[in-house]
C-alpha cells in the first residue's frame, strides 16, 4: 500500500514538473506558429501535429496576454459559420521571437552539455 502511494506521489510530482517545463516554452511555440493568421483552434491543431499538446484553457489566456504585451495582433472574422478571432505575430513579436529563439538555442546547448551523462549515470546507478 505504501509503495503504491509513493508511486502515485512521484508520478504526480513528475506530472507537475513536466507541466512546468512545458509552460516555459509555450510563448516561443505560439509565436513561432503565428507568422500567418490563425484562430485558436487552428493553432492548437498546428502545435499538436508537431507534437506539442496545449489545451484551450491554457492557450486562450496566453494569446490574450501576448496581445496585451504587443507581441500579437488579432482581428475578428465574422464571415462563415461563427465568428473567430484570428491572431498573427506583430512586428514587435517578430523581433521578440528572434531573440527568444536565440536564447532557446543557447539554453538547449547548455542543457545538452549538462545532461550528456544522464543516460550513462542512470545505467550505472541501476547496476549498483
N, CA, C and O atoms as CSV, one atom per row, in Angstrom:
chain,resi,resn,atom,element,x,y,z
A,1,UNK,N,N,0.824,-1.201,0.000
A,1,UNK,CA,C,0.000,0.000,0.000
A,1,UNK,C,C,0.866,1.262,0.000
A,1,UNK,O,O,0.631,2.187,-0.777
A,2,UNK,N,N,1.872,1.285,0.883
A,2,UNK,CA,C,2.772,2.433,0.967
A,2,UNK,C,C,3.506,2.641,-0.349
A,2,UNK,O,O,3.667,3.774,-0.804
A,3,UNK,N,N,3.955,1.539,-0.967
A,3,UNK,CA,C,4.675,1.615,-2.233
A,3,UNK,C,C,3.800,2.221,-3.334
A,3,UNK,O,O,4.277,3.017,-4.142
A,4,UNK,N,N,2.526,1.843,-3.362
A,4,UNK,CA,C,1.604,2.397,-4.359
A,4,UNK,C,C,1.392,3.889,-4.121
A,4,UNK,O,O,1.314,4.664,-5.074
A,5,UNK,N,N,1.298,4.297,-2.851
A,5,UNK,CA,C,1.126,5.713,-2.531
A,5,UNK,C,C,2.361,6.504,-2.940
A,5,UNK,O,O,2.238,7.623,-3.437
A,6,UNK,N,N,3.539,5.944,-2.741
A,6,UNK,CA,C,4.786,6.610,-3.134
A,6,UNK,C,C,4.849,6.771,-4.656
A,6,UNK,O,O,5.227,7.828,-5.160
A,7,UNK,N,N,4.475,5.714,-5.379
A,7,UNK,CA,C,4.484,5.779,-6.843
A,7,UNK,C,C,3.515,6.845,-7.333
A,7,UNK,O,O,3.817,7.582,-8.272
A,8,UNK,N,N,2.339,6.927,-6.690
A,8,UNK,CA,C,1.355,7.937,-7.082
A,8,UNK,C,C,1.899,9.338,-6.812
A,8,UNK,O,O,1.749,10.230,-7.647
A,9,UNK,N,N,2.525,9.538,-5.659
A,9,UNK,CA,C,3.099,10.836,-5.313
A,9,UNK,C,C,4.203,11.215,-6.283
A,9,UNK,O,O,4.277,12.361,-6.725
A,10,UNK,N,N,5.066,10.253,-6.621
A,10,UNK,CA,C,6.155,10.522,-7.563
A,10,UNK,C,C,5.598,10.842,-8.940
A,10,UNK,O,O,6.091,11.753,-9.606
A,11,UNK,N,N,4.583,10.113,-9.378
A,11,UNK,CA,C,4.022,10.384,-10.706
A,11,UNK,C,C,3.316,11.739,-10.741
A,11,UNK,O,O,3.369,12.438,-11.754
A,12,UNK,N,N,2.656,12.115,-9.642
A,12,UNK,CA,C,2.025,13.440,-9.579
A,12,UNK,C,C,3.085,14.532,-9.609
A,12,UNK,O,O,2.917,15.556,-10.271
A,13,UNK,N,N,4.174,14.306,-8.889
A,13,UNK,CA,C,5.275,15.269,-8.872
A,13,UNK,C,C,5.890,15.381,-10.263
A,13,UNK,O,O,6.167,16.485,-10.731
A,14,UNK,N,N,6.103,14.252,-10.921
A,14,UNK,CA,C,6.652,14.250,-12.275
A,14,UNK,C,C,5.742,15.012,-13.223
A,14,UNK,O,O,6.220,15.797,-14.043
A,15,UNK,N,N,4.452,14.794,-13.122
A,15,UNK,CA,C,3.488,15.496,-13.969
A,15,UNK,C,C,3.583,17.002,-13.762
A,15,UNK,O,O,3.590,17.764,-14.729
A,16,UNK,N,N,3.656,17.432,-12.508
A,16,UNK,CA,C,3.766,18.861,-12.213
A,16,UNK,C,C,5.056,19.441,-12.782
A,16,UNK,O,O,5.058,20.549,-13.319
A,17,UNK,N,N,6.142,18.704,-12.665
A,17,UNK,CA,C,7.427,19.191,-13.181
A,17,UNK,C,C,7.424,19.282,-14.704
A,17,UNK,O,O,7.948,20.241,-15.270
A,18,UNK,N,N,6.838,18.295,-15.364
A,18,UNK,CA,C,6.788,18.359,-16.827
A,18,UNK,C,C,5.876,19.491,-17.291
A,18,UNK,O,O,6.161,20.138,-18.298
A,19,UNK,N,N,4.780,19.739,-16.568
A,19,UNK,CA,C,3.910,20.859,-16.911
A,19,UNK,C,C,4.651,22.181,-16.761
A,19,UNK,O,O,4.479,23.096,-17.566
A,20,UNK,N,N,5.467,22.271,-15.736
A,20,UNK,CA,C,6.256,23.477,-15.509
A,20,UNK,C,C,7.261,23.697,-16.648
A,20,UNK,O,O,7.426,24.819,-17.126
A,21,UNK,N,N,7.918,22.636,-17.070
A,21,UNK,CA,C,8.848,22.736,-18.199
A,21,UNK,C,C,8.127,23.182,-19.473
A,21,UNK,O,O,8.597,24.072,-20.182
A,22,UNK,N,N,6.996,22.563,-19.750
A,22,UNK,CA,C,6.234,22.875,-20.959
A,22,UNK,C,C,5.709,24.311,-20.945
A,22,UNK,O,O,5.696,24.984,-21.976
A,23,UNK,N,N,5.279,24.772,-19.774
A,23,UNK,CA,C,4.721,26.122,-19.670
A,23,UNK,C,C,5.746,27.161,-20.140
A,23,UNK,O,O,5.386,28.172,-20.743
A,24,UNK,N,N,6.999,26.902,-19.863
A,24,UNK,CA,C,8.048,27.839,-20.232
A,24,UNK,C,C,8.283,27.969,-21.725
A,24,UNK,O,O,8.844,28.968,-22.176
A,25,UNK,N,N,7.865,26.983,-22.498
A,25,UNK,CA,C,8.115,27.041,-23.942
A,25,UNK,C,C,6.903,27.474,-24.760
A,25,UNK,O,O,7.010,27.652,-25.974
A,26,UNK,N,N,5.764,27.644,-24.115
A,26,UNK,CA,C,4.538,27.914,-24.861
A,26,UNK,C,C,4.561,29.253,-25.593
A,26,UNK,O,O,4.026,29.355,-26.698
A,27,UNK,N,N,5.162,30.269,-25.008
A,27,UNK,CA,C,5.237,31.566,-25.684
A,27,UNK,C,C,6.022,31.416,-26.983
A,27,UNK,O,O,5.576,31.855,-28.043
A,28,UNK,N,N,7.181,30.799,-26.890
A,28,UNK,CA,C,8.021,30.601,-28.072
A,28,UNK,C,C,7.295,29.765,-29.126
A,28,UNK,O,O,7.339,30.080,-30.315
A,29,UNK,N,N,6.634,28.706,-28.686
A,29,UNK,CA,C,5.903,27.846,-29.617
A,29,UNK,C,C,4.781,28.604,-30.319
A,29,UNK,O,O,4.631,28.506,-31.537
A,30,UNK,N,N,3.994,29.356,-29.556
A,30,UNK,CA,C,2.870,30.092,-30.150
A,30,UNK,C,C,3.361,31.153,-31.129
A,30,UNK,O,O,2.847,31.262,-32.241
A,31,UNK,N,N,4.347,31.925,-30.719
A,31,UNK,CA,C,4.857,32.968,-31.618
A,31,UNK,C,C,5.405,32.363,-32.907
A,31,UNK,O,O,5.232,32.934,-33.984
A,32,UNK,N,N,6.056,31.224,-32.801
A,32,UNK,CA,C,6.655,30.598,-33.986
A,32,UNK,C,C,5.615,30.153,-35.007
A,32,UNK,O,O,5.917,30.028,-36.194
A,33,UNK,N,N,4.388,29.912,-34.542
A,33,UNK,CA,C,3.346,29.403,-35.432
A,33,UNK,C,C,2.386,30.477,-35.932
A,33,UNK,O,O,1.457,30.175,-36.680
A,34,UNK,N,N,2.600,31.723,-35.528
A,34,UNK,CA,C,1.646,32.774,-35.897
A,34,UNK,C,C,2.220,33.777,-36.893
A,34,UNK,O,O,1.875,34.958,-36.869
A,35,UNK,N,N,3.087,33.299,-37.758
A,35,UNK,CA,C,3.590,34.160,-38.838
A,35,UNK,C,C,2.465,34.433,-39.834
A,35,UNK,O,O,2.451,35.461,-40.511
A,36,UNK,N,N,1.530,33.497,-39.908
A,36,UNK,CA,C,0.304,33.664,-40.695
A,36,UNK,C,C,-0.863,33.621,-39.720
A,36,UNK,O,O,-0.795,32.964,-38.681
A,37,UNK,N,N,-1.934,34.326,-40.064
A,37,UNK,CA,C,-3.112,34.389,-39.187
A,37,UNK,C,C,-3.668,32.998,-38.902
A,37,UNK,O,O,-3.796,32.157,-39.792
A,38,UNK,N,N,-3.993,32.788,-37.630
A,38,UNK,CA,C,-4.653,31.544,-37.216
A,38,UNK,C,C,-5.613,31.879,-36.093
A,38,UNK,O,O,-5.365,32.787,-35.300
A,39,UNK,N,N,-6.699,31.148,-36.031
A,39,UNK,CA,C,-7.573,31.256,-34.870
A,39,UNK,C,C,-7.132,30.195,-33.871
A,39,UNK,O,O,-6.366,29.295,-34.212
A,40,UNK,N,N,-7.612,30.300,-32.646
A,40,UNK,CA,C,-7.118,29.480,-31.551
A,40,UNK,C,C,-7.105,27.994,-31.814
A,40,UNK,O,O,-6.091,27.335,-31.585
A,41,UNK,N,N,-8.226,27.444,-32.298
A,41,UNK,CA,C,-8.284,26.004,-32.512
A,41,UNK,C,C,-7.295,25.563,-33.582
A,41,UNK,O,O,-6.695,24.494,-33.465
A,42,UNK,N,N,-7.118,26.372,-34.620
A,42,UNK,CA,C,-6.147,26.042,-35.669
A,42,UNK,C,C,-4.729,26.030,-35.100
A,42,UNK,O,O,-3.905,25.207,-35.498
A,43,UNK,N,N,-4.448,26.935,-34.175
A,43,UNK,CA,C,-3.136,26.967,-33.526
A,43,UNK,C,C,-2.948,25.721,-32.655
A,43,UNK,O,O,-1.878,25.111,-32.665
A,44,UNK,N,N,-3.968,25.351,-31.917
A,44,UNK,CA,C,-3.911,24.131,-31.104
A,44,UNK,C,C,-3.614,22.927,-31.996
A,44,UNK,O,O,-2.768,22.096,-31.664
A,45,UNK,N,N,-4.308,22.838,-33.121
A,45,UNK,CA,C,-4.109,21.719,-34.044
A,45,UNK,C,C,-2.712,21.732,-34.641
A,45,UNK,O,O,-2.066,20.688,-34.740
A,46,UNK,N,N,-2.249,22.897,-35.036
A,46,UNK,CA,C,-0.913,23.036,-35.623
A,46,UNK,C,C,0.164,22.592,-34.637
A,46,UNK,O,O,1.089,21.867,-35.005
A,47,UNK,N,N,0.043,23.022,-33.402
A,47,UNK,CA,C,1.022,22.633,-32.385
A,47,UNK,C,C,0.940,21.130,-32.104
A,47,UNK,O,O,1.968,20.470,-31.953
A,48,UNK,N,N,-0.270,20.596,-32.034
A,48,UNK,CA,C,-0.454,19.165,-31.755
A,48,UNK,C,C,0.138,18.309,-32.869
A,48,UNK,O,O,0.748,17.274,-32.601
A,49,UNK,N,N,-0.039,18.738,-34.115
A,49,UNK,CA,C,0.524,17.999,-35.249
A,49,UNK,C,C,2.040,17.900,-35.150
A,49,UNK,O,O,2.646,16.957,-35.658
A,50,UNK,N,N,2.639,18.874,-34.499
A,50,UNK,CA,C,4.096,18.885,-34.371
A,50,UNK,C,C,4.566,18.327,-33.031
A,50,UNK,O,O,5.753,18.390,-32.707
A,51,UNK,N,N,3.626,17.779,-32.250
A,51,UNK,CA,C,3.982,17.082,-31.030
A,51,UNK,C,C,3.837,17.864,-29.736
A,51,UNK,O,O,4.255,17.389,-28.680
A,52,UNK,N,N,3.250,19.061,-29.797
A,52,UNK,CA,C,3.078,19.865,-28.588
A,52,UNK,C,C,1.594,20.074,-28.322
A,52,UNK,O,O,0.937,20.883,-28.977
A,53,UNK,N,N,1.082,19.331,-27.354
A,53,UNK,CA,C,-0.333,19.462,-26.995
A,53,UNK,C,C,-0.522,20.610,-26.020
A,53,UNK,O,O,0.259,20.780,-25.084
A,54,UNK,N,N,-1.564,21.394,-26.248
A,54,UNK,CA,C,-1.906,22.503,-25.364
A,54,UNK,C,C,-3.427,22.581,-25.321
A,54,UNK,O,O,-4.087,22.481,-26.355
A,55,UNK,N,N,-3.974,22.758,-24.143
A,55,UNK,CA,C,-5.431,22.821,-24.060
A,55,UNK,C,C,-5.918,24.266,-24.182
A,55,UNK,O,O,-5.161,25.220,-24.004
A,56,UNK,N,N,-7.197,24.387,-24.490
A,56,UNK,CA,C,-7.798,25.711,-24.717
A,56,UNK,C,C,-7.681,26.609,-23.494
A,56,UNK,O,O,-7.464,27.815,-23.619
A,57,UNK,N,N,-7.825,26.022,-22.323
A,57,UNK,CA,C,-7.769,26.792,-21.090
A,57,UNK,C,C,-6.403,27.411,-20.833
A,57,UNK,O,O,-6.283,28.362,-20.061
A,58,UNK,N,N,-5.396,26.882,-21.464
A,58,UNK,CA,C,-4.047,27.439,-21.378
A,58,UNK,C,C,-3.782,28.403,-22.529
A,58,UNK,O,O,-3.203,29.472,-22.336
A,59,UNK,N,N,-4.213,28.014,-23.728
A,59,UNK,CA,C,-3.880,28.798,-24.918
A,59,UNK,C,C,-4.550,30.161,-24.960
A,59,UNK,O,O,-3.878,31.167,-25.191
A,60,UNK,N,N,-5.846,30.217,-24.745
A,60,UNK,CA,C,-6.543,31.496,-24.932
A,60,UNK,C,C,-6.079,32.595,-23.975
A,60,UNK,O,O,-5.916,33.736,-24.406
A,61,UNK,N,N,-5.863,32.294,-22.702
A,61,UNK,CA,C,-5.289,33.341,-21.839
A,61,UNK,C,C,-3.888,33.760,-22.295
A,61,UNK,O,O,-3.524,34.932,-22.199
A,62,UNK,N,N,-3.110,32.800,-22.789
A,62,UNK,CA,C,-1.774,33.110,-23.300
A,62,UNK,C,C,-1.863,34.056,-24.496
A,62,UNK,O,O,-1.111,35.027,-24.573
A,63,UNK,N,N,-2.772,33.780,-25.423
A,63,UNK,CA,C,-2.926,34.635,-26.600
A,63,UNK,C,C,-3.345,36.052,-26.203
A,63,UNK,O,O,-2.835,37.033,-26.745
A,64,UNK,N,N,-4.268,36.149,-25.264
A,64,UNK,CA,C,-4.707,37.481,-24.802
A,64,UNK,C,C,-3.553,38.236,-24.135
A,64,UNK,O,O,-3.388,39.439,-24.337
A,65,UNK,N,N,-2.770,37.525,-23.349
A,65,UNK,CA,C,-1.626,38.153,-22.672
A,65,UNK,C,C,-0.588,38.628,-23.691
A,65,UNK,O,O,-0.067,39.738,-23.578
A,66,UNK,N,N,-0.287,37.789,-24.683
A,66,UNK,CA,C,0.688,38.175,-25.710
A,66,UNK,C,C,0.196,39.367,-26.516
A,66,UNK,O,O,0.987,40.219,-26.921
A,67,UNK,N,N,-1.101,39.425,-26.746
A,67,UNK,CA,C,-1.657,40.573,-27.459
A,67,UNK,C,C,-1.553,41.834,-26.595
A,67,UNK,O,O,-1.202,42.901,-27.100
A,68,UNK,N,N,-1.849,41.721,-25.327
A,68,UNK,CA,C,-1.768,42.897,-24.446
A,68,UNK,C,C,-0.326,43.383,-24.296
A,68,UNK,O,O,-0.089,44.558,-24.013
A,69,UNK,N,N,0.627,42.485,-24.485
A,69,UNK,CA,C,2.044,42.853,-24.431
A,69,UNK,C,C,2.555,43.396,-25.767
A,69,UNK,O,O,3.714,43.796,-25.876
A,70,UNK,N,N,1.690,43.407,-26.775
A,70,UNK,CA,C,2.076,43.931,-28.079
A,70,UNK,C,C,2.808,42.944,-28.974
A,70,UNK,O,O,3.360,43.330,-30.004
A,71,UNK,N,N,2.818,41.667,-28.588
A,71,UNK,CA,C,3.537,40.662,-29.373
A,71,UNK,C,C,2.657,40.015,-30.440
A,71,UNK,O,O,3.159,39.430,-31.399
A,72,UNK,N,N,1.348,40.124,-30.266
A,72,UNK,CA,C,0.387,39.608,-31.241
A,72,UNK,C,C,-0.614,40.697,-31.583
A,72,UNK,O,O,-0.824,41.643,-30.825
A,73,UNK,N,N,-1.224,40.534,-32.747
A,73,UNK,CA,C,-2.353,41.362,-33.152
A,73,UNK,C,C,-3.498,40.405,-33.443
A,73,UNK,O,O,-3.274,39.268,-33.857
A,74,UNK,N,N,-4.714,40.862,-33.228
A,74,UNK,CA,C,-5.848,39.988,-33.518
A,74,UNK,C,C,-6.945,40.771,-34.212
A,74,UNK,O,O,-7.015,41.999,-34.161
A,75,UNK,N,N,-7.786,40.005,-34.854
A,75,UNK,CA,C,-8.905,40.591,-35.593
A,75,UNK,C,C,-10.030,39.572,-35.637
A,75,UNK,O,O,-9.798,38.384,-35.860
A,76,UNK,N,N,-11.255,40.050,-35.421
A,76,UNK,CA,C,-12.420,39.182,-35.521
A,76,UNK,C,C,-12.804,39.002,-36.975
A,76,UNK,O,O,-12.822,39.956,-37.752
A,77,UNK,N,N,-13.110,37.767,-37.331
A,77,UNK,CA,C,-13.651,37.466,-38.643
A,77,UNK,C,C,-15.040,36.892,-38.402
A,77,UNK,O,O,-15.186,35.823,-37.810
A,78,UNK,N,N,-16.061,37.613,-38.867
A,78,UNK,CA,C,-17.440,37.183,-38.615
A,78,UNK,C,C,-18.055,36.473,-39.813
A,78,UNK,O,O,-19.231,36.109,-39.796
A,79,UNK,N,N,-17.251,36.280,-40.850
A,79,UNK,CA,C,-17.736,35.529,-42.004
A,79,UNK,C,C,-17.703,34.043,-41.663
A,79,UNK,O,O,-16.918,33.610,-40.819
A,80,UNK,N,N,-18.549,33.274,-42.316
A,80,UNK,CA,C,-18.559,31.841,-42.063
A,80,UNK,C,C,-19.582,31.465,-41.018
A,80,UNK,O,O,-20.457,32.257,-40.668
A,81,UNK,N,N,-19.460,30.244,-40.523
A,81,UNK,CA,C,-20.476,29.694,-39.621
A,81,UNK,C,C,-20.499,30.375,-38.254
A,81,UNK,O,O,-21.561,30.491,-37.641
A,82,UNK,N,N,-19.345,30.825,-37.772
A,82,UNK,CA,C,-19.323,31.515,-36.477
A,82,UNK,C,C,-18.130,32.470,-36.423
A,82,UNK,O,O,-17.128,32.257,-37.105
A,83,UNK,N,N,-18.240,33.492,-35.632
A,83,UNK,CA,C,-17.140,34.462,-35.525
A,83,UNK,C,C,-15.893,33.815,-34.917
A,83,UNK,O,O,-15.980,33.007,-33.992
A,84,UNK,N,N,-14.751,34.185,-35.453
A,84,UNK,CA,C,-13.487,33.677,-34.928
A,84,UNK,C,C,-12.502,34.834,-34.811
A,84,UNK,O,O,-12.471,35.742,-35.642
A,85,UNK,N,N,-11.713,34.773,-33.771
A,85,UNK,CA,C,-10.665,35.765,-33.582
A,85,UNK,C,C,-9.363,35.181,-34.139
A,85,UNK,O,O,-8.901,34.126,-33.703
A,86,UNK,N,N,-8.790,35.885,-35.103
A,86,UNK,CA,C,-7.548,35.447,-35.739
A,86,UNK,C,C,-6.384,36.222,-35.149
A,86,UNK,O,O,-6.449,37.438,-34.968
A,87,UNK,N,N,-5.319,35.492,-34.855
A,87,UNK,CA,C,-4.116,36.079,-34.275
A,87,UNK,C,C,-2.969,35.984,-35.264
A,87,UNK,O,O,-2.870,35.029,-36.035
A,88,UNK,N,N,-2.100,36.996,-35.228
A,88,UNK,CA,C,-0.888,36.991,-36.046
A,88,UNK,C,C,0.199,37.718,-35.253
A,88,UNK,O,O,-0.090,38.612,-34.457
A,89,UNK,N,N,1.420,37.329,-35.477
A,89,UNK,CA,C,2.528,37.949,-34.755
A,89,UNK,C,C,2.693,39.399,-35.212
A,89,UNK,O,O,2.563,39.695,-36.400
A,90,UNK,N,N,2.975,40.286,-34.288
A,90,UNK,CA,C,3.192,41.708,-34.599
A,90,UNK,C,C,4.667,41.922,-34.942
A,90,UNK,O,O,5.489,41.033,-34.717
A,91,UNK,N,N,5.006,43.091,-35.483
A,91,UNK,CA,C,6.434,43.370,-35.732
A,91,UNK,C,C,7.273,43.238,-34.458
A,91,UNK,O,O,8.370,42.680,-34.494
A,92,UNK,N,N,6.765,43.744,-33.339
A,92,UNK,CA,C,7.481,43.595,-32.060
A,92,UNK,C,C,7.576,42.120,-31.665
A,92,UNK,O,O,8.594,41.681,-31.130
A,93,UNK,N,N,6.526,41.368,-31.928
A,93,UNK,CA,C,6.529,39.935,-31.653
A,93,UNK,C,C,7.557,39.202,-32.490
A,93,UNK,O,O,8.203,38.270,-32.011
A,94,UNK,N,N,7.714,39.622,-33.752
A,94,UNK,CA,C,8.720,39.003,-34.621
A,94,UNK,C,C,10.126,39.236,-34.097
A,94,UNK,O,O,10.959,38.330,-34.110
A,95,UNK,N,N,10.388,40.457,-33.633
A,95,UNK,CA,C,11.709,40.755,-33.051
A,95,UNK,C,C,11.921,39.934,-31.778
A,95,UNK,O,O,13.002,39.394,-31.540
A,96,UNK,N,N,10.881,39.854,-30.980
A,96,UNK,CA,C,10.968,39.081,-29.738
A,96,UNK,C,C,11.171,37.607,-30.035
A,96,UNK,O,O,11.929,36.931,-29.340
A,97,UNK,N,N,10.497,37.100,-31.066
A,97,UNK,CA,C,10.648,35.695,-31.454
A,97,UNK,C,C,12.097,35.388,-31.820
A,97,UNK,O,O,12.631,34.358,-31.408
A,98,UNK,N,N,12.729,36.253,-32.575
A,98,UNK,CA,C,14.134,36.054,-32.953
A,98,UNK,C,C,15.007,35.993,-31.699
A,98,UNK,O,O,15.867,35.121,-31.573
A,99,UNK,N,N,14.777,36.925,-30.779
A,99,UNK,CA,C,15.565,36.960,-29.538
A,99,UNK,C,C,15.311,35.719,-28.684
A,99,UNK,O,O,16.250,35.118,-28.162
A,100,UNK,N,N,14.044,35.338,-28.544
A,100,UNK,CA,C,13.712,34.164,-27.741
A,100,UNK,C,C,14.260,32.879,-28.376
A,100,UNK,O,O,14.717,31.980,-27.670
A,101,UNK,N,N,14.212,32.800,-29.697
A,101,UNK,CA,C,14.741,31.619,-30.388
A,101,UNK,C,C,16.246,31.501,-30.147
A,101,UNK,O,O,16.758,30.402,-29.932
A,102,UNK,N,N,16.938,32.611,-30.181
A,102,UNK,CA,C,18.380,32.611,-29.901
A,102,UNK,C,C,18.648,32.162,-28.471
A,102,UNK,O,O,19.529,31.338,-28.223
A,103,UNK,N,N,17.886,32.706,-27.542
A,103,UNK,CA,C,18.039,32.315,-26.138
A,103,UNK,C,C,17.730,30.834,-25.959
A,103,UNK,O,O,18.425,30.135,-25.220
A,104,UNK,N,N,16.686,30.355,-26.636
A,104,UNK,CA,C,16.324,28.935,-26.560
A,104,UNK,C,C,17.470,28.063,-27.052
A,104,UNK,O,O,17.816,27.073,-26.408
A,105,UNK,N,N,18.053,28.418,-28.173
A,105,UNK,CA,C,19.165,27.629,-28.726
A,105,UNK,C,C,20.357,27.624,-27.766
A,105,UNK,O,O,20.996,26.590,-27.577
A,106,UNK,N,N,20.652,28.766,-27.166
A,106,UNK,CA,C,21.739,28.820,-26.186
A,106,UNK,C,C,21.447,27.918,-24.996
A,106,UNK,O,O,22.311,27.164,-24.548
A,107,UNK,N,N,20.221,28.002,-24.490
A,107,UNK,CA,C,19.848,27.177,-23.340
A,107,UNK,C,C,19.862,25.689,-23.667
A,107,UNK,O,O,20.308,24.881,-22.852
A,108,UNK,N,N,19.383,25.323,-24.843
A,108,UNK,CA,C,19.381,23.898,-25.189
A,108,UNK,C,C,20.810,23.379,-25.361
A,108,UNK,O,O,21.091,22.230,-25.021
A,109,UNK,N,N,21.712,24.206,-25.882
A,109,UNK,CA,C,23.114,23.787,-25.971
A,109,UNK,C,C,23.687,23.539,-24.583
A,109,UNK,O,O,24.354,22.530,-24.354
A,110,UNK,N,N,23.431,24.446,-23.667
A,110,UNK,CA,C,23.904,24.281,-22.289
A,110,UNK,C,C,23.304,23.024,-21.669
A,110,UNK,O,O,24.009,22.229,-21.048
A,111,UNK,N,N,22.000,22.855,-21.843
A,111,UNK,CA,C,21.332,21.702,-21.242
A,111,UNK,C,C,21.824,20.388,-21.849
A,111,UNK,O,O,21.945,19.394,-21.134
A,112,UNK,N,N,22.106,20.363,-23.127
A,112,UNK,CA,C,22.655,19.155,-23.749
A,112,UNK,C,C,23.974,18.779,-23.086
A,112,UNK,O,O,24.225,17.604,-22.817
A,113,UNK,N,N,24.815,19.772,-22.823
A,113,UNK,CA,C,26.084,19.507,-22.143
A,113,UNK,C,C,25.847,19.006,-20.723
A,113,UNK,O,O,26.488,18.053,-20.279
A,114,UNK,N,N,24.922,19.653,-20.012
A,114,UNK,CA,C,24.647,19.264,-18.635
A,114,UNK,C,C,24.034,17.867,-18.537
A,114,UNK,O,O,24.295,17.134,-17.583
A,115,UNK,N,N,23.233,17.509,-19.513
A,115,UNK,CA,C,22.515,16.235,-19.477
A,115,UNK,C,C,23.218,15.119,-20.234
A,115,UNK,O,O,22.723,13.993,-20.288
A,116,UNK,N,N,24.351,15.422,-20.807
A,116,UNK,CA,C,25.060,14.466,-21.661
A,116,UNK,C,C,25.315,13.131,-20.965
A,116,UNK,O,O,25.218,12.081,-21.600
A,117,UNK,N,N,25.631,13.153,-19.701
A,117,UNK,CA,C,25.976,11.917,-18.985
A,117,UNK,C,C,24.799,11.262,-18.289
A,117,UNK,O,O,24.977,10.244,-17.621
A,118,UNK,N,N,23.624,11.802,-18.422
A,118,UNK,CA,C,22.468,11.289,-17.672
A,118,UNK,C,C,22.189,9.824,-17.967
A,118,UNK,O,O,22.027,9.046,-17.028
A,119,UNK,N,N,22.126,9.414,-19.227
A,119,UNK,CA,C,21.770,8.025,-19.524
A,119,UNK,C,C,22.835,7.066,-19.000
A,119,UNK,O,O,22.492,6.001,-18.486
A,120,UNK,N,N,24.112,7.413,-19.116
A,120,UNK,CA,C,25.152,6.517,-18.606
A,120,UNK,C,C,25.150,6.489,-17.082
A,120,UNK,O,O,25.410,5.439,-16.495
A,121,UNK,N,N,24.864,7.616,-16.422
A,121,UNK,CA,C,24.763,7.630,-14.951
A,121,UNK,C,C,23.589,6.789,-14.483
A,121,UNK,O,O,23.695,6.059,-13.497
A,122,UNK,N,N,22.472,6.890,-15.187
A,122,UNK,CA,C,21.298,6.105,-14.819
A,122,UNK,C,C,21.586,4.619,-14.911
A,122,UNK,O,O,21.151,3.851,-14.053
A,123,UNK,N,N,22.315,4.202,-15.943
A,123,UNK,CA,C,22.677,2.792,-16.097
A,123,UNK,C,C,23.607,2.355,-14.986
A,123,UNK,O,O,23.486,1.246,-14.464
A,124,UNK,N,N,24.561,3.252,-14.614
A,124,UNK,CA,C,25.494,2.916,-13.543
A,124,UNK,C,C,24.754,2.790,-12.224
A,124,UNK,O,O,25.021,1.865,-11.457
A,125,UNK,N,N,23.820,3.711,-11.940
A,125,UNK,CA,C,23.073,3.668,-10.682
A,125,UNK,C,C,22.215,2.409,-10.581
A,125,UNK,O,O,22.057,1.846,-9.498
A,126,UNK,N,N,21.664,1.971,-11.704
A,126,UNK,CA,C,20.814,0.789,-11.693
A,126,UNK,C,C,21.646,-0.466,-11.428
A,126,UNK,O,O,21.154,-1.406,-10.805
A,127,UNK,N,N,22.892,-0.495,-11.888
A,127,UNK,CA,C,23.726,-1.677,-11.689
A,127,UNK,C,C,24.329,-1.733,-10.292
A,127,UNK,O,O,24.788,-2.794,-9.870
A,128,UNK,N,N,24.341,-0.616,-9.561
A,128,UNK,CA,C,24.918,-0.587,-8.198
A,128,UNK,C,C,23.964,-1.106,-7.174
A,128,UNK,O,O,24.294,-1.149,-5.988
